[in-house]
């Protein structure tokens, strides 16, 4: 059986997690990596992040691990890498800077058969697929695709479960998110006032597009969901604080019971924990939703507050890998491969 051949555009945190996951799966192979970074430093980061458990070697222009070789090529704008020369099936663009439809189409013109982002796009593309919500809608004809973002995944899954079981009038959430690589460690003038402040010293309110994409993926929530984000001084481990007005009065036990049932139905996507966990407890956890049973609060009436944890980069790398395999299955079913 031939492997799915991946090209990685950008070798940041999510693509590096994805690379390591692909080394453990004989169905997928990373064959080319495009990045501005020095290959020797990129190879070092792969090893350092796992404390040496995964230690690829740099041999010329190739990153070699477990008898697999990925060619390093220079970075650049979409379209600069001739993906067809490497017989790439899917390009995963993890740059976070090239997220328009036209950017993704440039990868196609350079020979990619499909392009997948590591977050949400900046405009409508063929498919934004959230596992546990609308992954059943994917088609072989989708060429420009996205797995959403970690916050979009967590909030959409929670809303779907609550709506199906209790009905939802309205929901508003705050994602308490680990700082990101585009934030400065010290105050430095950037394009946004608050994001110019030190990520290591501040709780920083930032904008999130998750509500917009939830309304797109789940039109029934149009005008009934909103949210914001707080980037906080922790490197990994994020929290979705969601307050939801339900259609009917329920108990805390009802909420927790429904989440336990959902976790059994989607064990790769949802985990329910009884322990009093904190953010570091979800580092390297692949679930989109780590539901905190001890944190569920209910007002007199129909308003419920839930806390959901996730490791943003690791969970997204897991969803990307699953989406790659799902599209491969759709292609084979449709006769494309």
Protein Blocks (a to p, Z undefined) as FASTA:
>chain_A
ZZdddddehjafklmmmmmmmmmpckbccfbdcdfbdfklmmmmmmmmnnomaccddehj
acceehiacddddeddehjacfklnopabdcdfklpamcfklmmmmmmnopabdcdfbdc
fbdcfbdcdehilmmmpcfklmbdcebjfklmmmmmmmmmmmmmnopabdcddddddddf
kbcfbdcddfbfklmpcfklcccddddfklmmmmmmmmmlgoiaccdddddfbfbhcddd
dddddfbdcdfklmmmmmmmmmmmmmmlpccdfbdcdfklmgoiabfbdcdfklpccdeh
jbccddddddfklmmmmmmmmmmmmmmmmmmmnopZZ
